[in-house]
Each structure stands twice: as C-alpha cells, then as structure tokens.
Amino acid sequence: MKINLNLTNPHINVQTAKSPKQSAQFKTSPLKYDSVSFGFRKKFKEPINPEEVFNKYGIKTQRRRDGKLIISHYCQPGVTFDECGNKKHAPLTSLKQTYAKIGVNEEELLKDVVEIQGIADFEYSNATSLGQIEKIGGHLILKDSKVRDLGNLKRIGGDIIISNSGVKSMKNVEYVGRDLDAIDSGLEDTGEVRYVGRNLWTKNSELKSLGKIEEIAGGMFICNSKVEDVGNVRKIGTEAYLNNSRVRTLKNIETIGGVLSLSQSMVEDLGQLRHVGTDVICKNSILKSLNNLETIGETANLAYSLLEDTGKLKSVGRNLYVDHSYIHSLGEIKHVGGDIFTDRTSMLNGNCLENFAGKIVMVRNLS
C-alpha cells in the first residue's frame, strides 16, 4: 500500500494507490476556505438565500409578516463576539475572510433587513449603504468599511464608530445609546441626532457643528477638532473638554455634570451655563467673565487666565484659585468650601462671603 499525503489540505488524506484509469476518474471540485467552520466549501451561488447565509455563520433570523428580516447581529465570516461584546477573530485572520470572498453580494444579503438586534460590525465590509435598516440594538462599527450611507437608520442602541469610513452624515439617526465616536473620520454633520447616551468624540473629524443634538449624557470631547458651534446642546452629563477647540460660545448649554476645561480654547462666552458639577479650568483661556454661571461643585481654577470678573458665581464647593488673573473682586461669591488662592489681598475687600471653610493662601507673583 502506498501512502499519499495531500499537503494542500490541512486534513491528511490516507488513500490506497490508484491505477492511471482510476486516477483519471477521480476529480476534485473547486474548494474555498471557510474560516468559520475551519473546513472547505464551495462558494454561494446567485441568487443567494439570505437566511441560508446568515444561518451558516451563526446569525439568527426572523422573517416578519411583511417579508422584512430581523437578524441577531452582523459581522464578516470568521468574526464572533464574547459576552462583553468584544470581537474575537477565528484563526488565519490574515486571510480577512469576507462575504465578497465567498461570493456573497452584501447589498443583496441585507436588502430585506430592517433591524439588527445586537452588534452590527461592518469592518472590512463591501456594503456601501445600510439600506432599509432602521434600528441597531448594539454597537455600529463602520471602521475600515466601505459604508458611505446610513440609509433609513434612526436608532443605535450602543456606540457608533465611524473612523476611517466614508460616512459624512448621520442622516436620519435620531438616537445614539452610547458613544458617538467620530475620531479620525470624514463626518461633516450630525444629521437628526438629538440624544447621545454617553460620550461625543470629534478629534480629527470634519465636523463643524453639533447640529440638532440637545443632550449628551456623558462627556463632550471636542478638543483639537474643527467644531465651531455646539448647536442645540443644553445638557452635558459629565465633562466638557474644549481644549484647543474653535468654539467661541457655549450658547444654550445650561448644565455640565463634571469638569469644564477651557484651557487654551477660544471660548469667550459661557452663554446660558449656570451649573458645573465638579471643576472649572480656565488656565490660558481668553474668557473674561463667568457670566451666568452660579455654582461650581468642586474646584474653580481661574488662575493664569484673562478673567476680569466672576459674573453671577455664588458658590464654589472646594478651592478657589484667582491668582495670576485680572479679577479684582470676588463679586457675588457667598460660599467657598475650601481655600482661596490669590496674589492680591485687595480683591478680598468688600466681599460677599457668608460661608468660608478654608484659609487665604497668598501666591507669590513671579512677574
């Protein structure tokens, strides 16, 4: 008996030797590596059956009475997710198995899909539009995809990650449940978005206005970005970092739940802002007045700024730094929960302080 090893197939074939006539009758069919089943299979034939394809790769489907499809999640072959939503690649990921490589046109595959219940991962996808999809329950990952159009999409339950994609508009999307991540993207407008459930990131994007967004439940990070207009935003749940931003006014923003950082920003007007939950940092800013701001929950770091007055500020929860500024008076401030750091005792004359828990700390003026 002669042993033949087929080294082109990861499965070793052990066969008895065949005569030339027998060998001529033995034919192999064209094979394609399938990174999900770790075996070999033929390409799908046109026209494809979307449910067959989805089920093959572990994507559950539900056909509605109107013929539209709801699917459990979406990703390229060879990709799965753990319980925390973290991506797990199958072995041989360098092959970057995609639907295109197994003969599946993604536009056809998705044409009847109106809802994706979980994660929608379009990384390395050849789809250019999300078509009729109206709702995505988990994250929408568009990084390194060819998607340019969000189609009929209105609601995203998790993050949307747009980096290195062709998406320029959020179009019909009204609700983002977690992060709107536009870092390193070509995004130009936020479309119909009115609510962001966690953080907004705009660094190195083409975004210039926050448009119709009314609430950001997490933080607003527009440092080192082209954003010039905070749009209709009224409430920010945690921090707002505008360092090195082009924004000049906070317009209609009334409350910021965490830190407000204006270091090296162009902000010259706090607009309708009345409450900051933790710290205000004005170092190297061009702001001259705190305007309507009434309460700062923790530290007010107004030092090394162009500030001339504290506006309507009445309460500072912890320390107040007013050294190396142009502030001449504590104005309407009645409560300071920590120490006051100043380089001039004259600004303490005629103050309105009623509740001062700390001490006066004189800071040497080095100029």
BALOBA-1460 file (C-alpha; in Angstrom, 3 decimals):
// residues 367
<rec num="1" residu="m" x="0.000" y="0.000" z="0.000"/>
<rec num="2" residu="k" x="1.266" y="3.471" z="-0.880"/>
<rec num="3" residu="i" x="0.507" y="6.476" z="1.346"/>
<rec num="4" residu="n" x="-0.354" y="9.788" z="-0.414"/>
<rec num="5" residu="l" x="-0.231" y="12.952" z="1.661"/>
<rec num="6" residu="n" x="-2.321" y="15.863" z="0.400"/>
<rec num="7" residu="l" x="-0.429" y="18.818" z="1.918"/>
<rec num="8" residu="t" x="-2.698" y="21.443" z="0.331"/>
<rec num="9" residu="n" x="-5.471" y="20.366" z="2.673"/>
<rec num="10" residu="p" x="-5.000" y="20.694" z="6.444"/>
<rec num="11" residu="h" x="-6.733" y="17.309" z="6.741"/>
<rec num="12" residu="i" x="-4.306" y="14.468" z="5.866"/>
<rec num="13" residu="n" x="-5.718" y="12.051" z="3.282"/>
<rec num="14" residu="v" x="-4.641" y="8.417" z="3.504"/>
<rec num="15" residu="q" x="-5.534" y="6.568" z="0.275"/>
<rec num="16" residu="t" x="-4.580" y="3.365" z="-1.492"/>
<rec num="17" residu="a" x="-2.669" y="3.830" z="-4.766"/>
<rec num="18" residu="k" x="-4.873" y="4.069" z="-7.872"/>
<rec num="19" residu="s" x="-4.252" y="2.940" z="-11.426"/>
<rec num="20" residu="p" x="-3.965" y="5.676" z="-14.101"/>
<rec num="21" residu="k" x="-7.518" y="4.819" z="-15.186"/>
<rec num="22" residu="q" x="-8.827" y="5.154" z="-11.656"/>
<rec num="23" residu="s" x="-6.940" y="8.452" z="-11.177"/>
<rec num="24" residu="a" x="-8.491" y="9.887" z="-14.303"/>
<rec num="25" residu="q" x="-11.921" y="9.195" z="-12.900"/>
<rec num="26" residu="f" x="-11.072" y="10.876" z="-9.553"/>
<rec num="27" residu="k" x="-11.833" y="14.598" z="-9.783"/>
<rec num="28" residu="t" x="-11.724" y="17.285" z="-7.083"/>
<rec num="29" residu="s" x="-14.249" y="20.131" z="-7.009"/>
<rec num="30" residu="p" x="-13.206" y="23.816" z="-6.594"/>
<rec num="31" residu="l" x="-12.841" y="24.494" z="-2.871"/>
<rec num="32" residu="k" x="-12.898" y="27.672" z="-0.788"/>
<rec num="33" residu="y" x="-11.598" y="28.042" z="2.753"/>
<rec num="34" residu="d" x="-14.369" y="28.793" z="5.242"/>
<rec num="35" residu="s" x="-12.884" y="30.489" z="8.332"/>
<rec num="36" residu="v" x="-15.965" y="29.841" z="10.462"/>
<rec num="37" residu="s" x="-16.265" y="26.067" z="10.106"/>
<rec num="38" residu="f" x="-12.478" y="25.661" z="9.645"/>
<rec num="39" residu="g" x="-13.088" y="23.400" z="6.645"/>
<rec num="40" residu="f" x="-13.614" y="23.867" z="2.932"/>
<rec num="41" residu="r" x="-16.749" y="24.702" z="0.994"/>
<rec num="42" residu="k" x="-17.991" y="25.879" z="-2.373"/>
<rec num="43" residu="k" x="-18.928" y="29.485" z="-2.980"/>
<rec num="44" residu="f" x="-22.555" y="30.508" z="-2.593"/>
<rec num="45" residu="k" x="-24.390" y="30.657" z="-5.908"/>
<rec num="46" residu="e" x="-26.522" y="33.553" z="-7.144"/>
<rec num="47" residu="p" x="-29.240" y="34.330" z="-6.353"/>
<rec num="48" residu="i" x="-28.390" y="33.878" z="-2.697"/>
<rec num="49" residu="n" x="-30.809" y="32.964" z="0.064"/>
<rec num="50" residu="p" x="-30.053" y="35.497" z="2.861"/>
<rec num="51" residu="e" x="-31.417" y="33.243" z="5.595"/>
<rec num="52" residu="e" x="-29.224" y="30.369" z="4.430"/>
<rec num="53" residu="v" x="-26.142" y="32.579" z="4.527"/>
<rec num="54" residu="f" x="-26.958" y="34.128" z="7.903"/>
<rec num="55" residu="n" x="-27.718" y="30.760" z="9.497"/>
<rec num="56" residu="k" x="-24.481" y="29.301" z="8.106"/>
<rec num="57" residu="y" x="-22.500" y="31.903" z="10.046"/>
<rec num="58" residu="g" x="-24.462" y="31.770" z="13.290"/>
<rec num="59" residu="i" x="-26.656" y="34.809" z="12.670"/>
<rec num="60" residu="k" x="-30.233" y="34.141" z="13.786"/>
<rec num="61" residu="t" x="-33.060" y="35.403" z="11.586"/>
<rec num="62" residu="q" x="-36.717" y="36.241" z="11.972"/>
<rec num="63" residu="r" x="-38.940" y="36.883" z="8.956"/>
<rec num="64" residu="r" x="-41.767" y="39.351" z="9.590"/>
<rec num="65" residu="r" x="-45.219" y="39.075" z="8.012"/>
<rec num="66" residu="d" x="-44.332" y="41.861" z="5.601"/>
<rec num="67" residu="g" x="-41.338" y="39.855" z="4.393"/>
<rec num="68" residu="k" x="-38.720" y="42.011" z="6.124"/>
<rec num="69" residu="l" x="-35.902" y="40.442" z="8.115"/>
<rec num="70" residu="i" x="-34.727" y="40.910" z="11.701"/>
<rec num="71" residu="i" x="-31.281" y="39.466" z="12.417"/>
<rec num="72" residu="s" x="-29.491" y="38.851" z="15.715"/>
<rec num="73" residu="h" x="-26.217" y="40.581" z="14.767"/>
<rec num="74" residu="y" x="-23.993" y="41.207" z="11.755"/>
<rec num="75" residu="c" x="-20.308" y="40.689" z="11.012"/>
<rec num="76" residu="q" x="-17.997" y="39.191" z="8.417"/>
<rec num="77" residu="p" x="-17.332" y="35.427" z="8.357"/>
<rec num="78" residu="g" x="-14.718" y="34.371" z="10.906"/>
<rec num="79" residu="v" x="-15.712" y="37.000" z="13.479"/>
<rec num="80" residu="t" x="-17.589" y="36.338" z="16.715"/>
<rec num="81" residu="f" x="-18.189" y="38.312" z="19.904"/>
<rec num="82" residu="d" x="-17.840" y="37.391" z="23.560"/>
<rec num="83" residu="e" x="-20.415" y="38.121" z="26.274"/>
<rec num="84" residu="c" x="-18.968" y="41.623" z="26.757"/>
<rec num="85" residu="g" x="-19.246" y="42.459" z="23.067"/>
<rec num="86" residu="n" x="-15.513" y="42.175" z="22.409"/>
<rec num="87" residu="k" x="-14.566" y="40.941" z="18.967"/>
<rec num="88" residu="k" x="-12.969" y="37.513" z="18.595"/>
<rec num="89" residu="h" x="-11.327" y="36.506" z="15.316"/>
<rec num="90" residu="a" x="-11.100" y="32.956" z="14.072"/>
<rec num="91" residu="p" x="-7.640" y="31.532" z="13.242"/>
<rec num="92" residu="l" x="-5.952" y="32.632" z="9.996"/>
<rec num="93" residu="t" x="-7.391" y="36.146" z="10.307"/>
<rec num="94" residu="s" x="-4.684" y="37.374" z="7.949"/>
<rec num="95" residu="l" x="-6.916" y="35.991" z="5.184"/>
<rec num="96" residu="k" x="-9.567" y="38.584" z="6.208"/>
<rec num="97" residu="q" x="-12.464" y="36.371" z="5.167"/>
<rec num="98" residu="t" x="-15.338" y="38.489" z="3.890"/>
<rec num="99" residu="y" x="-18.680" y="37.799" z="2.285"/>
<rec num="100" residu="a" x="-17.221" y="39.007" z="-1.017"/>
<rec num="101" residu="k" x="-14.618" y="36.243" z="-0.899"/>
<rec num="102" residu="i" x="-17.287" y="33.579" z="-0.643"/>
<rec num="103" residu="g" x="-19.312" y="35.048" z="-3.496"/>
<rec num="104" residu="v" x="-21.933" y="36.936" z="-1.477"/>
<rec num="105" residu="n" x="-23.084" y="40.413" z="-2.521"/>
<rec num="106" residu="e" x="-23.737" y="42.213" z="0.782"/>
<rec num="107" residu="e" x="-26.170" y="44.675" z="-0.767"/>
<rec num="108" residu="e" x="-28.340" y="41.684" z="-1.731"/>
<rec num="109" residu="l" x="-27.719" y="39.969" z="1.599"/>
<rec num="110" residu="l" x="-29.003" y="42.982" z="3.548"/>
<rec num="111" residu="k" x="-31.730" y="44.249" z="1.217"/>
<rec num="112" residu="d" x="-34.636" y="42.929" z="3.351"/>
<rec num="113" residu="v" x="-33.054" y="43.587" z="6.770"/>
<rec num="114" residu="v" x="-34.825" y="46.296" z="8.810"/>
<rec num="115" residu="e" x="-33.420" y="45.553" z="12.270"/>
<rec num="116" residu="i" x="-30.184" y="44.216" z="13.771"/>
<rec num="117" residu="q" x="-30.789" y="43.309" z="17.408"/>
<rec num="118" residu="g" x="-27.175" y="43.228" z="18.573"/>
<rec num="119" residu="i" x="-23.788" y="44.358" z="17.251"/>
<rec num="120" residu="a" x="-23.533" y="45.449" z="13.625"/>
<rec num="121" residu="d" x="-19.878" y="45.159" z="12.620"/>
<rec num="122" residu="f" x="-19.149" y="46.377" z="9.086"/>
<rec num="123" residu="e" x="-15.349" y="46.349" z="9.363"/>
<rec num="124" residu="y" x="-13.924" y="45.128" z="6.023"/>
<rec num="125" residu="s" x="-17.455" y="45.061" z="4.599"/>
<rec num="126" residu="n" x="-18.085" y="45.809" z="0.915"/>
<rec num="127" residu="a" x="-21.571" y="47.186" z="1.616"/>
<rec num="128" residu="t" x="-21.859" y="50.892" z="0.744"/>
<rec num="129" residu="s" x="-25.272" y="51.557" z="2.321"/>
<rec num="130" residu="l" x="-27.242" y="50.306" z="5.325"/>
<rec num="131" residu="g" x="-30.323" y="50.341" z="3.091"/>
<rec num="132" residu="q" x="-33.616" y="49.683" z="4.889"/>
<rec num="133" residu="i" x="-32.104" y="49.040" z="8.330"/>
<rec num="134" residu="e" x="-33.939" y="51.298" z="10.800"/>
<rec num="135" residu="k" x="-32.722" y="50.037" z="14.166"/>
<rec num="136" residu="i" x="-29.493" y="48.571" z="15.560"/>
<rec num="137" residu="g" x="-29.666" y="47.391" z="19.169"/>
<rec num="138" residu="g" x="-25.927" y="47.190" z="19.862"/>
<rec num="139" residu="h" x="-22.787" y="48.902" z="18.548"/>
<rec num="140" residu="l" x="-22.480" y="50.005" z="14.927"/>
<rec num="141" residu="i" x="-18.875" y="49.589" z="13.800"/>
<rec num="142" residu="l" x="-18.047" y="51.273" z="10.500"/>
<rec num="143" residu="k" x="-14.279" y="51.416" z="10.968"/>
<rec num="144" residu="d" x="-12.390" y="50.485" z="7.774"/>
<rec num="145" residu="s" x="-15.631" y="49.788" z="5.919"/>
<rec num="146" residu="k" x="-16.925" y="50.998" z="2.556"/>
<rec num="147" residu="v" x="-20.214" y="52.185" z="4.036"/>
<rec num="148" residu="r" x="-20.967" y="55.752" z="2.923"/>
<rec num="149" residu="d" x="-24.718" y="55.987" z="3.542"/>
<rec num="150" residu="l" x="-26.605" y="55.127" z="6.750"/>
<rec num="151" residu="g" x="-29.801" y="54.670" z="4.751"/>
<rec num="152" residu="n" x="-33.009" y="54.608" z="6.828"/>
<rec num="153" residu="l" x="-31.226" y="54.097" z="10.149"/>
<rec num="154" residu="k" x="-32.878" y="56.019" z="13.020"/>
<rec num="155" residu="r" x="-31.755" y="54.386" z="16.254"/>
<rec num="156" residu="i" x="-28.464" y="52.913" z="17.540"/>
<rec num="157" residu="g" x="-28.541" y="51.270" z="20.985"/>
<rec num="158" residu="g" x="-24.771" y="51.228" z="21.540"/>
<rec num="159" residu="d" x="-21.741" y="53.072" z="20.146"/>
<rec num="160" residu="i" x="-21.283" y="54.230" z="16.588"/>
<rec num="161" residu="i" x="-17.638" y="54.124" z="15.460"/>
<rec num="162" residu="i" x="-17.074" y="55.982" z="12.195"/>
<rec num="163" residu="s" x="-13.254" y="56.200" z="11.952"/>
<rec num="164" residu="n" x="-11.746" y="55.591" z="8.518"/>
<rec num="165" residu="s" x="-15.138" y="55.169" z="6.873"/>
<rec num="166" residu="g" x="-16.815" y="57.120" z="4.071"/>
<rec num="167" residu="v" x="-19.757" y="58.283" z="6.200"/>
<rec num="168" residu="k" x="-20.177" y="62.074" z="6.047"/>
<rec num="169" residu="s" x="-23.633" y="62.481" z="7.614"/>
<rec num="170" residu="m" x="-25.576" y="60.841" z="10.448"/>
<rec num="171" residu="k" x="-28.552" y="61.445" z="8.184"/>
<rec num="172" residu="n" x="-31.807" y="60.089" z="9.745"/>
<rec num="173" residu="v" x="-30.288" y="58.828" z="13.006"/>
<rec num="174" residu="e" x="-32.050" y="60.457" z="15.986"/>
<rec num="175" residu="y" x="-30.749" y="58.429" z="18.931"/>
<rec num="176" residu="v" x="-27.303" y="57.062" z="19.858"/>
<rec num="177" residu="g" x="-27.411" y="54.985" z="23.060"/>
<rec num="178" residu="r" x="-23.716" y="55.248" z="23.914"/>
<rec num="179" residu="d" x="-20.670" y="56.858" z="22.265"/>
<rec num="180" residu="l" x="-20.747" y="58.828" z="19.045"/>
<rec num="181" residu="d" x="-17.128" y="58.288" z="18.019"/>
<rec num="182" residu="a" x="-16.156" y="60.410" z="15.021"/>
<rec num="183" residu="i" x="-12.390" y="60.430" z="15.708"/>
<rec num="184" residu="d" x="-10.308" y="60.330" z="12.505"/>
<rec num="185" residu="s" x="-13.413" y="60.400" z="10.317"/>
<rec num="186" residu="g" x="-14.834" y="62.413" z="7.452"/>
<rec num="187" residu="l" x="-18.093" y="63.090" z="9.327"/>
<rec num="188" residu="e" x="-19.395" y="66.544" z="8.415"/>
<rec num="189" residu="d" x="-22.805" y="66.735" z="10.116"/>
<rec num="190" residu="t" x="-24.772" y="65.019" z="12.879"/>
<rec num="191" residu="g" x="-27.992" y="64.844" z="10.866"/>
<rec num="192" residu="e" x="-31.101" y="64.339" z="13.006"/>
<rec num="193" residu="v" x="-29.257" y="63.190" z="16.143"/>
<rec num="194" residu="r" x="-30.799" y="64.713" z="19.276"/>
<rec num="195" residu="y" x="-29.512" y="62.431" z="22.023"/>
<rec num="196" residu="v" x="-26.123" y="60.825" z="22.726"/>
<rec num="197" residu="g" x="-26.252" y="58.366" z="25.640"/>
<rec num="198" residu="r" x="-22.616" y="58.587" z="26.603"/>
<rec num="199" residu="n" x="-19.641" y="60.416" z="25.060"/>
<rec num="200" residu="l" x="-19.188" y="62.516" z="21.932"/>
<rec num="201" residu="w" x="-15.700" y="62.409" z="20.325"/>
<rec num="202" residu="t" x="-14.784" y="64.668" z="17.381"/>
<rec num="203" residu="k" x="-10.959" y="64.798" z="17.225"/>
<rec num="204" residu="n" x="-9.616" y="64.922" z="13.655"/>
<rec num="205" residu="s" x="-13.091" y="64.824" z="12.107"/>
<rec num="206" residu="e" x="-14.618" y="67.247" z="9.586"/>
<rec num="207" residu="l" x="-17.475" y="68.096" z="11.959"/>
<rec num="208" residu="k" x="-18.000" y="71.845" z="12.459"/>
<rec num="209" residu="s" x="-21.342" y="71.907" z="14.278"/>
<rec num="210" residu="l" x="-23.139" y="69.618" z="16.749"/>
<rec num="211" residu="g" x="-26.342" y="70.443" z="14.902"/>
<rec num="212" residu="k" x="-29.606" y="69.277" z="16.494"/>
<rec num="213" residu="i" x="-28.050" y="67.396" z="19.439"/>
<rec num="214" residu="e" x="-29.831" y="68.525" z="22.627"/>
<rec num="215" residu="e" x="-28.344" y="66.239" z="25.278"/>
<rec num="216" residu="i" x="-25.036" y="64.418" z="25.727"/>
<rec num="217" residu="a" x="-25.478" y="62.131" z="28.745"/>
<rec num="218" residu="g" x="-21.743" y="61.532" z="29.090"/>
<rec num="219" residu="g" x="-18.852" y="63.786" z="28.102"/>
<rec num="220" residu="m" x="-18.308" y="66.192" z="25.219"/>
<rec num="221" residu="f" x="-14.759" y="65.865" z="23.893"/>
<rec num="222" residu="i" x="-14.183" y="68.387" z="21.124"/>
<rec num="223" residu="c" x="-10.510" y="69.056" z="21.837"/>
<rec num="224" residu="n" x="-8.276" y="69.590" z="18.803"/>
<rec num="225" residu="s" x="-11.225" y="69.455" z="16.424"/>
<rec num="226" residu="k" x="-12.831" y="71.669" z="13.772"/>
<rec num="227" residu="v" x="-16.062" y="72.071" z="15.754"/>
<rec num="228" residu="e" x="-17.027" y="75.750" z="15.914"/>
<rec num="229" residu="d" x="-20.653" y="75.505" z="17.059"/>
<rec num="230" residu="v" x="-22.144" y="73.432" z="19.917"/>
<rec num="231" residu="g" x="-25.515" y="73.569" z="18.156"/>
<rec num="232" residu="n" x="-28.615" y="72.965" z="20.280"/>
<rec num="233" residu="v" x="-26.870" y="71.218" z="23.174"/>
<rec num="234" residu="r" x="-28.467" y="72.137" z="26.526"/>
<rec num="235" residu="k" x="-27.164" y="69.470" z="28.893"/>
<rec num="236" residu="i" x="-23.889" y="67.567" z="29.276"/>
<rec num="237" residu="g" x="-23.967" y="64.746" z="31.821"/>
<rec num="238" residu="t" x="-20.287" y="64.584" z="32.742"/>
<rec num="239" residu="e" x="-17.270" y="66.519" z="31.453"/>
<rec num="240" residu="a" x="-16.810" y="69.011" z="28.642"/>
<rec num="241" residu="y" x="-13.298" y="69.355" z="27.237"/>
<rec num="242" residu="l" x="-12.857" y="72.210" z="24.781"/>
<rec num="243" residu="n" x="-9.061" y="72.460" z="24.947"/>
<rec num="244" residu="n" x="-7.655" y="73.843" z="21.680"/>
<rec num="245" residu="s" x="-11.148" y="73.926" z="20.173"/>
<rec num="246" residu="r" x="-12.580" y="76.598" z="17.851"/>
<rec num="247" residu="v" x="-15.829" y="77.073" z="19.801"/>
<rec num="248" residu="r" x="-16.375" y="80.687" z="20.907"/>
<rec num="249" residu="t" x="-19.633" y="80.391" z="22.862"/>
<rec num="250" residu="l" x="-21.392" y="77.651" z="24.854"/>
<rec num="251" residu="k" x="-24.704" y="79.097" z="23.667"/>
<rec num="252" residu="n" x="-27.648" y="77.197" z="25.204"/>
<rec num="253" residu="i" x="-25.737" y="74.778" z="27.441"/>
<rec num="254" residu="e" x="-27.207" y="75.193" z="30.947"/>
<rec num="255" residu="t" x="-25.539" y="72.420" z="32.943"/>
<rec num="256" residu="i" x="-22.337" y="70.354" z="32.804"/>
<rec num="257" residu="g" x="-22.250" y="67.481" z="35.296"/>
<rec num="258" residu="g" x="-18.473" y="67.122" z="35.581"/>
<rec num="259" residu="v" x="-15.370" y="69.090" z="34.563"/>
<rec num="260" residu="l" x="-15.418" y="72.083" z="32.242"/>
<rec num="261" residu="s" x="-11.958" y="72.542" z="30.722"/>
<rec num="262" residu="l" x="-11.325" y="75.671" z="28.671"/>
<rec num="263" residu="s" x="-7.512" y="75.576" z="28.672"/>
<rec num="264" residu="q" x="-6.108" y="77.141" z="25.505"/>
<rec num="265" residu="s" x="-9.573" y="77.322" z="23.988"/>
<rec num="266" residu="m" x="-11.191" y="80.146" z="22.008"/>
<rec num="267" residu="v" x="-14.291" y="80.246" z="24.245"/>
<rec num="268" residu="e" x="-15.086" y="83.842" z="25.150"/>
<rec num="269" residu="d" x="-18.711" y="83.449" z="26.260"/>
<rec num="270" residu="l" x="-20.270" y="80.828" z="28.584"/>
<rec num="271" residu="g" x="-23.724" y="81.603" z="27.207"/>
<rec num="272" residu="q" x="-26.550" y="80.257" z="29.421"/>
<rec num="273" residu="l" x="-24.324" y="77.996" z="31.543"/>
<rec num="274" residu="r" x="-25.452" y="78.022" z="35.202"/>
<rec num="275" residu="h" x="-24.042" y="74.885" z="36.821"/>
<rec num="276" residu="v" x="-20.794" y="72.877" z="36.630"/>
<rec num="277" residu="g" x="-20.749" y="69.704" z="38.733"/>
<rec num="278" residu="t" x="-17.036" y="69.455" z="39.523"/>
<rec num="279" residu="d" x="-14.132" y="71.616" z="38.285"/>
<rec num="280" residu="v" x="-13.798" y="74.628" z="36.035"/>
<rec num="281" residu="i" x="-10.359" y="75.066" z="34.448"/>
<rec num="282" residu="c" x="-9.620" y="78.368" z="32.725"/>
<rec num="283" residu="k" x="-5.824" y="78.300" z="32.544"/>
<rec num="284" residu="n" x="-4.539" y="80.065" z="29.408"/>
<rec num="285" residu="s" x="-8.075" y="80.755" z="28.191"/>
<rec num="286" residu="i" x="-9.307" y="84.057" z="26.738"/>
<rec num="287" residu="l" x="-12.543" y="84.070" z="28.777"/>
<rec num="288" residu="k" x="-13.120" y="87.390" z="30.576"/>
<rec num="289" residu="s" x="-16.312" y="86.742" z="32.573"/>
<rec num="290" residu="l" x="-18.151" y="83.749" z="34.081"/>
<rec num="291" residu="n" x="-21.395" y="85.397" z="33.004"/>
<rec num="292" residu="n" x="-24.459" y="83.457" z="34.277"/>
<rec num="293" residu="l" x="-22.533" y="80.630" z="35.959"/>
<rec num="294" residu="e" x="-23.843" y="80.333" z="39.548"/>
<rec num="295" residu="t" x="-22.370" y="77.136" z="41.026"/>
<rec num="296" residu="i" x="-19.126" y="75.188" z="40.680"/>
<rec num="297" residu="g" x="-19.381" y="71.881" z="42.557"/>
<rec num="298" residu="e" x="-15.695" y="71.474" z="43.339"/>
<rec num="299" residu="t" x="-12.579" y="73.454" z="42.312"/>
<rec num="300" residu="a" x="-12.702" y="76.746" z="40.458"/>
<rec num="301" residu="n" x="-9.302" y="77.129" z="38.805"/>
<rec num="302" residu="l" x="-9.462" y="80.633" z="37.383"/>
<rec num="303" residu="a" x="-5.718" y="81.281" z="37.694"/>
<rec num="304" residu="y" x="-3.462" y="82.213" z="34.776"/>
<rec num="305" residu="s" x="-6.368" y="83.466" z="32.714"/>
<rec num="306" residu="l" x="-7.722" y="86.719" z="31.268"/>
<rec num="307" residu="l" x="-10.771" y="86.623" z="33.566"/>
<rec num="308" residu="e" x="-11.808" y="90.045" z="34.882"/>
<rec num="309" residu="d" x="-14.875" y="89.147" z="36.937"/>
<rec num="310" residu="t" x="-16.687" y="86.147" z="38.386"/>
<rec num="311" residu="g" x="-20.073" y="87.146" z="36.973"/>
<rec num="312" residu="k" x="-23.028" y="85.685" z="38.908"/>
<rec num="313" residu="l" x="-20.983" y="82.956" z="40.582"/>
<rec num="314" residu="k" x="-22.276" y="82.338" z="44.116"/>
<rec num="315" residu="s" x="-20.866" y="79.004" z="45.260"/>
<rec num="316" residu="v" x="-17.594" y="77.066" z="44.933"/>
<rec num="317" residu="g" x="-17.592" y="73.620" z="46.543"/>
<rec num="318" residu="r" x="-13.851" y="73.356" z="47.192"/>
<rec num="319" residu="n" x="-10.809" y="75.548" z="46.417"/>
<rec num="320" residu="l" x="-10.951" y="78.839" z="44.532"/>
<rec num="321" residu="y" x="-7.866" y="79.902" z="42.533"/>
<rec num="322" residu="v" x="-7.891" y="83.523" z="41.383"/>
<rec num="323" residu="d" x="-4.168" y="84.275" z="41.305"/>
<rec num="324" residu="h" x="-2.481" y="85.489" z="38.121"/>
<rec num="325" residu="s" x="-5.761" y="86.705" z="36.671"/>
<rec num="326" residu="y" x="-7.366" y="90.126" z="36.185"/>
<rec num="327" residu="i" x="-10.070" y="89.501" z="38.789"/>
<rec num="328" residu="h" x="-10.264" y="92.448" z="41.233"/>
<rec num="329" residu="s" x="-13.171" y="91.277" z="43.375"/>
<rec num="330" residu="l" x="-14.924" y="88.092" z="44.490"/>
<rec num="331" residu="g" x="-18.141" y="89.643" z="43.247"/>
<rec num="332" residu="e" x="-21.281" y="87.762" z="44.323"/>
<rec num="333" residu="i" x="-19.493" y="84.670" z="45.688"/>
<rec num="334" residu="k" x="-21.044" y="83.715" z="49.056"/>
<rec num="335" residu="h" x="-19.721" y="80.208" z="49.641"/>
<rec num="336" residu="v" x="-16.237" y="78.686" z="49.255"/>
<rec num="337" residu="g" x="-15.839" y="75.162" z="50.646"/>
<rec num="338" residu="g" x="-12.022" y="75.123" z="50.595"/>
<rec num="339" residu="d" x="-9.149" y="77.611" z="50.402"/>
<rec num="340" residu="i" x="-8.839" y="80.795" z="48.358"/>
<rec num="341" residu="f" x="-5.573" y="81.186" z="46.428"/>
<rec num="342" residu="t" x="-4.779" y="84.764" z="45.479"/>
<rec num="343" residu="d" x="-1.825" y="87.015" z="44.752"/>
<rec num="344" residu="r" x="-3.609" y="90.196" z="45.904"/>
<rec num="345" residu="t" x="-5.333" y="90.808" z="49.215"/>
<rec num="346" residu="s" x="-7.174" y="93.788" z="47.738"/>
<rec num="347" residu="m" x="-9.597" y="91.506" z="45.874"/>
<rec num="348" residu="l" x="-10.906" y="90.269" z="49.240"/>
<rec num="349" residu="n" x="-12.126" y="93.722" z="50.273"/>
<rec num="350" residu="g" x="-15.889" y="94.226" z="50.341"/>
<rec num="351" residu="n" x="-16.605" y="90.581" z="49.520"/>
<rec num="352" residu="c" x="-19.996" y="88.894" z="49.998"/>
<rec num="353" residu="l" x="-18.637" y="85.717" z="51.624"/>
<rec num="354" residu="e" x="-21.048" y="84.189" z="54.132"/>
<rec num="355" residu="n" x="-19.649" y="80.680" z="54.347"/>
<rec num="356" residu="f" x="-15.882" y="80.250" z="54.020"/>
<rec num="357" residu="a" x="-14.478" y="76.941" z="55.295"/>
<rec num="358" residu="g" x="-10.795" y="77.287" z="54.467"/>
<rec num="359" residu="k" x="-7.973" y="79.794" z="54.595"/>
<rec num="360" residu="i" x="-6.472" y="82.520" z="52.429"/>
<rec num="361" residu="v" x="-3.328" y="81.328" z="50.644"/>
<rec num="362" residu="m" x="-1.088" y="84.034" z="49.232"/>
<rec num="363" residu="v" x="0.585" y="83.037" z="45.973"/>
<rec num="364" residu="r" x="3.821" y="84.725" z="45.018"/>
<rec num="365" residu="n" x="3.570" y="86.782" z="41.856"/>
<rec num="366" residu="l" x="6.623" y="85.805" z="39.800"/>
<rec num="367" residu="s" x="6.247" y="88.525" z="37.199"/>
